[in-house]
Amino acid sequence: MPILRLPSILLSVTLCLVAALASAAEASSTPPPGDRPVVVKAGFMLYDVNEIEETTETFEFEGALLLNWQDPREAFDVEVEGVAEKVFKGDYQFTELFDGWWPQVFLSNESGNFEQQGVVLRIEPDGNVWYVEEIDATAESPMDLRFFPFDRQTLEIHFKLLGYGADEVRFEPVDAYSDLLPQHGNAVGNAGWNIDDFAVSVGEDLSAIAGPQAVGNGSTLRIDVMADRRTGHLIRVVVLPLALIIALSWAIFWMDRESLGNRMDISFIALLTVVAFQIMVEQTLPAIPGFTLMAGFITLNYLLIAATVFVNLRVDHLDRSGRQVSGDALDLRCRWLFPLMYFLVCPLLLVMLSATLKAG
């Protein structure tokens, strides 16, 4: 009779073990017990900003997300385990062997590209858990291009906690966990931009919450990267050539008056050149409804070239009316008036435009 009861006893023991394992797995898949919200200390190490694309308002970056939290369920005895800490490296060890809880974090302003270069999780004997993940991603960030090409952009990286409200799990930034960390001695930034400041903060934003409430306020980790545009390239390929072309167009004021057609040809060639430069500049920028500093500069070039056309017509009219002396005087005045307007009045107007844009 006892032999007949053996299978039922084994079945009961098996069911108890399965229930115990299921209970342990369920417990370890929930946030650590204790006070709420669970605090996840966080930081971000920025390796590099590879590319900033104004037309799509995106930028590509590389860095490491660092998280730290306390989970007493992960505590262990060093003598029993035979190790000073438990380490899980790579996708397989982390996803297949580690059965504890960790905060799932995602890049909320991702724009098409997100690659995890590596992941490491380390557990100390007291249950202190460290998580680091290397990231190569493209993020979308709104850009203020009013002062182009003398603009300064704040590139935003937003990480969110998935599945938990801010009252359950929240970020807490730690200054020591965040810094600019250039690789191989290369400065953070690229040929067109300087990265000179870096700030990490936390907040709350609407997020997907697991539970009866589908959407709620979740904790967010925000990284603000300050980028200053290097203006040398645009000054060299746009501003200086355009200024030289405009200055050469003033040669009409020294030309013979009988050559009205040649004077008009020079003015319209300069006008078409400004149009070509405007098209080149607009191809590097998104469709901005407002006025920009560069647009103001190009508009002033348009106005000055248009003024040379009217001067040509006025001089020709004076000559045809028999008032050659007045035509000579007008050409003479324009020889110094146009350079004065271009190199003195135009910069003052651009300064006023910049102040207006800043006030707006």
C-alpha positions as CSV (number, residue, x, y, z in Angstrom):
1,M,0.0,0.0,0.0
2,P,2.8,2.6,0.8
3,I,4.3,1.7,-2.6
4,L,1.1,2.5,-4.3
5,R,1.0,6.0,-2.6
6,L,4.6,6.8,-3.8
7,P,3.6,8.3,-7.2
8,S,1.0,10.6,-5.5
9,I,3.6,11.7,-3.0
10,L,6.1,12.5,-5.7
11,L,3.4,14.4,-7.7
12,S,2.6,16.5,-4.6
13,V,6.3,17.3,-4.0
14,T,6.8,18.2,-7.6
15,L,3.7,20.5,-7.6
16,C,5.0,22.1,-4.4
17,L,8.4,22.7,-5.9
18,V,6.9,24.2,-9.1
19,A,4.6,26.4,-7.0
20,A,7.6,27.6,-4.9
21,L,9.7,28.3,-8.0
22,A,6.8,30.1,-9.7
23,S,6.3,32.2,-6.5
24,A,10.0,33.0,-6.4
25,A,10.0,34.0,-10.0
26,E,7.0,36.1,-9.6
27,A,8.5,37.8,-6.6
28,S,11.7,38.5,-8.3
29,S,10.0,40.0,-11.4
30,T,8.3,42.7,-9.3
31,P,10.0,45.8,-7.9
32,P,12.0,45.3,-4.7
33,P,9.9,45.3,-1.5
34,G,9.9,48.3,0.8
35,D,9.1,52.0,0.5
36,R,7.5,53.3,-2.7
37,P,8.5,54.6,-5.1
38,V,11.6,52.4,-5.7
39,V,14.5,54.7,-6.4
40,V,16.7,54.0,-9.4
41,K,19.9,56.1,-9.3
42,A,20.8,57.0,-12.8
43,G,23.4,58.7,-15.0
44,F,24.6,58.9,-18.5
45,M,28.1,58.9,-19.9
46,L,28.2,60.6,-23.3
47,Y,30.9,59.3,-25.6
48,D,30.3,61.3,-28.7
49,V,27.8,63.1,-30.9
50,N,28.5,61.8,-34.4
51,E,26.1,63.8,-36.5
52,I,23.6,66.6,-36.2
53,E,21.0,66.8,-39.0
54,E,19.1,70.1,-39.0
55,T,16.8,69.2,-41.9
56,T,15.3,66.3,-39.8
57,E,16.1,67.8,-36.4
58,T,17.9,64.6,-35.3
59,F,21.3,63.7,-34.0
60,E,23.3,60.5,-33.5
61,F,25.0,59.9,-30.2
62,E,27.0,57.2,-28.4
63,G,27.0,56.7,-24.7
64,A,26.4,54.5,-21.7
65,L,23.3,54.4,-19.4
66,L,24.2,53.6,-15.8
67,L,21.5,52.5,-13.3
68,N,21.8,51.5,-9.7
69,W,19.2,50.2,-7.2
70,Q,18.9,48.1,-4.0
71,D,17.1,44.7,-4.1
72,P,17.5,42.7,-0.8
73,R,16.2,39.6,-2.7
74,E,19.5,39.6,-4.6
75,A,21.7,39.5,-1.5
76,F,23.9,36.5,-1.1
77,D,26.6,34.9,1.1
78,V,30.1,35.3,-0.3
79,E,31.3,32.2,1.4
80,V,28.4,30.1,0.1
81,E,28.5,31.4,-3.5
82,G,32.3,31.6,-3.6
83,V,32.3,34.9,-5.4
84,A,32.6,38.5,-4.2
85,E,30.0,39.6,-6.7
86,K,27.7,38.2,-9.4
87,V,28.3,39.4,-12.9
88,F,26.0,38.9,-15.9
89,K,27.5,40.0,-19.2
90,G,26.1,40.2,-22.7
91,D,22.6,39.5,-24.0
92,Y,22.6,35.8,-23.2
93,Q,23.7,35.9,-19.6
94,F,21.5,38.9,-18.9
95,T,18.3,37.8,-20.5
96,E,18.6,34.0,-20.0
97,L,20.5,33.5,-16.7
98,F,19.5,36.5,-14.6
99,D,16.0,36.0,-13.2
100,G,15.7,39.1,-11.0
101,W,13.9,42.4,-11.5
102,W,15.4,45.3,-13.4
103,P,13.8,48.6,-14.6
104,Q,13.1,48.5,-18.4
105,V,14.3,51.8,-19.8
106,F,13.6,53.0,-23.4
107,L,14.6,56.0,-25.4
108,S,11.4,57.9,-25.9
109,N,12.6,60.3,-28.6
110,E,14.3,57.6,-30.6
111,S,14.3,58.4,-34.4
112,G,14.8,55.2,-36.4
113,N,18.1,53.9,-35.0
114,F,18.8,52.2,-31.6
115,E,21.6,49.7,-31.1
116,Q,22.6,48.2,-27.8
117,Q,26.4,47.7,-28.0
118,G,26.7,45.8,-24.8
119,V,25.2,45.2,-21.3
120,V,26.6,44.3,-17.9
121,L,24.8,43.7,-14.6
122,R,26.7,43.3,-11.4
123,I,25.2,42.3,-8.0
124,E,27.0,43.0,-4.7
125,P,26.5,40.7,-1.6
126,D,24.2,43.2,0.1
127,G,21.8,43.3,-2.9
128,N,23.2,46.5,-4.5
129,V,22.6,46.1,-8.2
130,W,24.6,47.9,-11.0
131,Y,23.4,48.0,-14.6
132,V,25.3,49.6,-17.5
133,E,24.2,49.5,-21.1
134,E,26.2,51.0,-24.1
135,I,24.0,52.7,-26.6
136,D,24.4,54.0,-30.2
137,A,21.2,55.7,-31.2
138,T,19.5,58.5,-33.2
139,A,17.3,60.9,-31.3
140,E,14.9,63.6,-32.4
141,S,15.2,67.0,-30.7
142,P,13.6,70.3,-31.6
143,M,16.1,72.9,-32.8
144,D,16.0,76.7,-32.6
145,L,17.5,77.8,-35.9
146,R,16.6,81.5,-35.7
147,F,20.2,82.5,-35.2
148,F,21.7,80.3,-37.8
149,P,24.7,80.1,-38.4
150,F,25.5,81.6,-35.0
151,D,23.1,79.3,-33.1
152,R,23.5,77.2,-30.0
153,Q,21.3,74.0,-29.7
154,T,20.2,72.0,-26.8
155,L,20.2,68.4,-27.9
156,E,17.7,66.4,-25.7
157,I,17.9,62.7,-24.8
158,H,14.8,61.3,-23.0
159,F,14.8,58.0,-21.2
160,K,11.6,56.6,-19.7
161,L,10.7,53.8,-17.3
162,L,8.4,51.4,-19.1
163,G,5.4,49.9,-17.2
164,Y,5.6,51.8,-13.9
165,G,4.2,55.1,-12.7
166,A,6.4,57.7,-11.0
167,D,4.8,56.7,-7.7
168,E,6.1,53.1,-8.1
169,V,9.5,53.5,-9.6
170,R,11.4,56.7,-10.3
171,F,14.8,58.0,-11.4
172,E,17.2,59.9,-9.2
173,P,20.1,61.5,-11.0
174,V,23.6,61.2,-9.5
175,D,26.2,63.6,-10.6
176,A,29.1,61.1,-10.3
177,Y,27.3,58.8,-12.7
178,S,27.2,61.4,-15.6
179,D,29.9,63.0,-17.6
180,L,31.4,63.6,-21.0
181,L,33.6,60.6,-21.7
182,P,35.4,61.1,-25.0
183,Q,36.9,57.9,-26.5
184,H,40.4,57.4,-27.9
185,G,41.3,61.0,-26.9
186,N,38.9,62.5,-29.5
187,A,36.8,65.4,-28.2
188,V,33.0,65.0,-28.0
189,G,31.5,66.5,-31.1
190,N,32.1,66.6,-34.8
191,A,33.6,68.9,-37.4
192,G,30.6,71.3,-37.4
193,W,29.8,71.5,-33.7
194,N,31.4,71.9,-30.3
195,I,30.0,70.1,-27.3
196,D,30.8,72.2,-24.2
197,D,28.2,71.5,-21.6
198,F,26.1,68.6,-20.3
199,A,23.3,68.3,-17.8
200,V,21.1,65.5,-16.4
201,S,17.8,66.0,-14.8
202,V,14.6,64.0,-13.9
203,G,11.0,64.8,-14.4
204,E,7.6,63.2,-15.2
205,D,5.9,62.6,-18.4
206,L,3.0,60.6,-19.8
207,S,4.0,57.0,-20.3
208,A,2.6,53.5,-20.8
209,I,1.7,52.1,-17.4
210,A,1.1,48.4,-16.8
211,G,-2.1,47.9,-14.7
212,P,-5.6,49.3,-14.6
213,Q,-4.4,52.7,-15.8
214,A,-3.0,52.4,-19.3
215,V,-1.4,55.8,-19.4
216,G,0.0,57.8,-16.5
217,N,2.8,59.9,-15.3
218,G,6.1,58.0,-15.5
219,S,9.6,59.0,-14.4
220,T,11.9,60.4,-17.1
221,L,15.6,60.9,-17.2
222,R,16.6,63.9,-19.4
223,I,20.0,64.6,-20.8
224,D,20.6,68.0,-22.2
225,V,23.7,68.3,-24.5
226,M,24.7,71.9,-25.3
227,A,26.1,72.2,-28.9
228,D,27.7,75.3,-30.4
229,R,27.9,75.5,-34.1
230,R,31.3,76.2,-35.6
231,T,30.6,79.1,-37.9
232,G,33.9,79.1,-39.7
233,H,32.8,76.9,-42.5
234,L,29.6,78.8,-43.4
235,I,31.4,82.1,-43.2
236,R,34.1,80.8,-45.5
237,V,31.7,79.2,-48.1
238,V,28.8,81.6,-47.9
239,V,29.3,85.0,-46.2
240,L,32.8,85.9,-47.5
241,P,32.2,84.9,-51.1
242,L,28.8,86.6,-51.1
243,A,30.3,89.8,-49.7
244,L,33.1,89.7,-52.3
245,I,30.6,89.3,-55.2
246,I,28.5,92.2,-53.9
247,A,31.6,94.4,-53.5
248,L,32.7,93.6,-57.1
249,S,29.2,94.5,-58.4
250,W,30.0,98.1,-57.3
251,A,32.4,98.4,-60.3
252,I,29.4,99.6,-62.2
253,F,29.8,103.0,-60.6
254,W,33.2,103.4,-62.4
255,M,31.9,102.3,-65.8
256,D,31.1,104.4,-68.8
257,R,27.6,105.7,-68.9
258,E,27.0,104.6,-72.4
259,S,27.3,101.0,-71.3
260,L,24.0,100.7,-69.5
261,G,23.4,97.2,-70.8
262,N,26.8,96.0,-69.3
263,R,26.0,97.7,-66.0
264,M,22.6,96.0,-65.9
265,D,24.2,92.6,-66.8
266,I,26.6,92.9,-63.8
267,S,23.7,93.8,-61.4
268,F,21.5,90.9,-62.5
269,I,24.4,88.4,-62.5
270,A,25.1,89.4,-58.8
271,L,21.3,89.0,-58.1
272,L,21.3,85.5,-59.6
273,T,24.4,84.7,-57.5
274,V,22.6,85.6,-54.3
275,V,19.7,83.4,-55.4
276,A,22.1,80.5,-55.8
277,F,23.5,81.1,-52.4
278,Q,20.1,81.3,-50.9
279,I,19.1,77.9,-52.4
280,M,22.3,76.4,-51.0
281,V,21.6,77.7,-47.5
282,E,18.0,76.6,-47.5
283,Q,19.0,73.0,-48.5
284,T,20.8,72.7,-45.2
285,L,17.9,73.8,-43.1
286,P,14.3,72.5,-42.5
287,A,11.4,74.6,-43.7
288,I,11.5,77.4,-41.1
289,P,8.3,79.6,-41.2
290,G,10.0,82.4,-39.2
291,F,12.9,84.7,-40.1
292,T,16.5,83.7,-39.4
293,L,19.7,85.7,-39.1
294,M,21.1,84.2,-42.3
295,A,17.8,85.0,-44.1
296,G,18.2,88.6,-42.9
297,F,21.7,88.8,-44.3
298,I,20.7,87.4,-47.7
299,T,17.7,89.8,-47.8
300,L,20.0,92.8,-47.3
301,N,22.1,91.6,-50.2
302,Y,19.0,91.4,-52.3
303,L,18.0,95.0,-51.4
304,L,21.5,96.4,-52.2
305,I,21.7,94.7,-55.6
306,A,18.2,95.9,-56.4
307,A,19.3,99.4,-55.4
308,T,22.2,99.2,-58.0
309,V,19.6,98.4,-60.7
310,F,17.6,101.6,-59.8
311,V,20.8,103.6,-59.8
312,N,21.6,102.4,-63.3
313,L,18.2,103.4,-64.5
314,R,18.4,106.8,-62.8
315,V,21.9,107.5,-64.3
316,D,20.6,106.6,-67.7
317,H,17.6,108.8,-67.3
318,L,19.8,111.8,-66.3
319,D,22.1,111.2,-69.3
320,R,19.2,111.1,-71.7
321,S,17.8,114.3,-70.1
322,G,21.1,116.1,-70.8
323,R,22.0,116.2,-67.1
324,Q,25.3,114.3,-67.3
325,V,26.8,116.3,-64.4
326,S,24.0,115.1,-62.1
327,G,24.6,111.5,-63.3
328,D,28.3,111.8,-62.5
329,A,27.5,113.1,-59.1
330,L,25.2,110.2,-58.4
331,D,27.8,107.7,-59.4
332,L,30.4,109.4,-57.3
333,R,28.1,109.4,-54.2
334,C,27.3,105.7,-54.7
335,R,31.0,104.8,-54.7
336,W,31.2,105.5,-51.0
337,L,27.5,105.2,-50.0
338,F,27.1,101.5,-51.0
339,P,30.3,100.3,-49.1
340,L,29.2,102.4,-46.1
341,M,25.7,100.8,-46.1
342,Y,27.1,97.3,-46.6
343,F,29.8,97.3,-44.0
344,L,28.3,99.6,-41.4
345,V,24.5,99.9,-41.7
346,C,23.9,96.2,-42.6
347,P,25.8,94.8,-39.5
348,L,23.8,97.2,-37.3
349,L,20.6,96.0,-38.9
350,L,21.6,92.4,-38.3
351,V,22.4,93.2,-34.6
352,M,18.9,94.7,-34.3
353,L,17.4,91.6,-36.0
354,S,19.3,89.3,-33.6
355,A,17.9,91.3,-30.6
356,T,14.4,91.1,-32.0
357,L,14.7,87.3,-32.5
358,K,16.0,86.9,-29.0
359,A,13.2,88.9,-27.6
360,G,10.7,86.9,-29.5
